[in-house]
Amino acid sequence: MTELEAMDRALELARKGWGRVSPNPMVGAVLLKDGRVVGEGYHAEFGGPHGEVAALESCSDPAGSTCVVTLEPCAHHGKTPPCAEALIRAGVRRVVAALRDPNPVARGGAEVLRSAGVEVEFGLRAREAAALNAAFLWNCVRGALPFVALKVATSLDGYLADYQGRSQWISGPEAREFVHWLRAGFDAIAVGRRTADSDDPLLTVRGDLVPRVAPRRIIFARSGRVRRDLRMVQSAREVPTWVVVGTAALPVAETELKGTGVEIIGVDGLRAALAELRRRGVGSLLVEGGATLASALLGEGLVDRLYWIQAPRWLGTGMPAFAPREPVPLDDAGSWVVTERRALGEDTLLVVDRSLCLPE
């Protein structure tokens, strides 16, 4: 196996930590010796062994091997000992890491390794590794706002629902299964008030993957008028549920939602709302609709990633995925970065990022 193939395998392994290791990054590692895989592992649980240590534990004789890993080995004592020191003790001679660790607490593993005579190289599959851990990376370098991802499921001509407002189910079972997997990896899931009213979603994670911490559910309702009979409101004591309202609407929301267990957050403006969510521990936010909220976030440059599921249907007219925005000349529109494109049954998933975070 080549180092490139080993990195692809390490990325595949790292993804298995989705929903289980946050706020830590997902990390996978493969040990190579003479072109053979002699060990592999990944960070499976928050507080458990990191990917490099898991790989070492799977190997009977790591001395002289190359460790191919998706992120720079850590250099600090936290819930687990430093991975850099574990690699040195094991006699690993070379480390190939996709990315440097931008976390000021954990970074510095490369210097520790090099001082012990271990060869260290960066950059192999860096873009793929950056896409995998985008929320972690952006939180390290930006901090004040959560990583915001927008999920839409539309027809080929860009409609969320038909002309009668029906959207269930515009996408197939494989796409719906993917959405539940996706939710498990975010700290919170949000919708606008109109979507909450029309779809009455639960916004919970269902399926085989059980997240370490259930995502908080958020309704953006500037007016403060949220129905008490919504399923999210009715289940607010079981799953944390927040309603974000304008400060002038606080009395309305407090009256309408009194005794439901819903936490009401009064703040003016989307950027300020996101900053408040970040202050409350939300490092990643998945927004699932609707068009007004999605377009407002996009218009203010607050969306970091778009998950677009396209069903092979033509609706002709209906509810568009995005509300009208100010026109932008083609030369000024810029291009997002395509990080993934694949089939979900009969549907197609397109994942695009506004930009990639590639630590120096």
HUMO-V188409 format. One record per run of one state. SS is the DSSP state (@ for helix, = for strand, . for the rest). FROM is the first residue (numbers start at 1). TO is the last residue. Records with the same first field share a line. If there is no record, write none. Layout:
BEGIN
SS: FROM-TO ; FROM-TO
END
This chain:
BEGIN
.: 1-2 ; 18-27 ; 34-35 ; 43-50 ; 58-65 ; 70-82 ; 91-93 ; 98-108 ; 116-118 ; 123-125 ; 133-133 ; 142-146 ; 155-158 ; 162-172 ; 184-187 ; 200-215 ; 221-230 ; 235-240 ; 246-246 ; 257-262 ; 267-269 ; 280-283 ; 288-290 ; 300-304 ; 311-318 ; 321-329 ; 334-336 ; 345-346 ; 354-360
@: 3-17 ; 51-57 ; 83-90 ; 109-115 ; 126-132 ; 134-141 ; 173-183 ; 193-199 ; 231-234 ; 247-256 ; 270-279 ; 291-299 ; 330-333
=: 28-33 ; 36-42 ; 66-69 ; 94-97 ; 119-122 ; 147-154 ; 159-161 ; 188-192 ; 216-220 ; 241-245 ; 263-266 ; 284-287 ; 305-310 ; 319-320 ; 337-344 ; 347-353
END
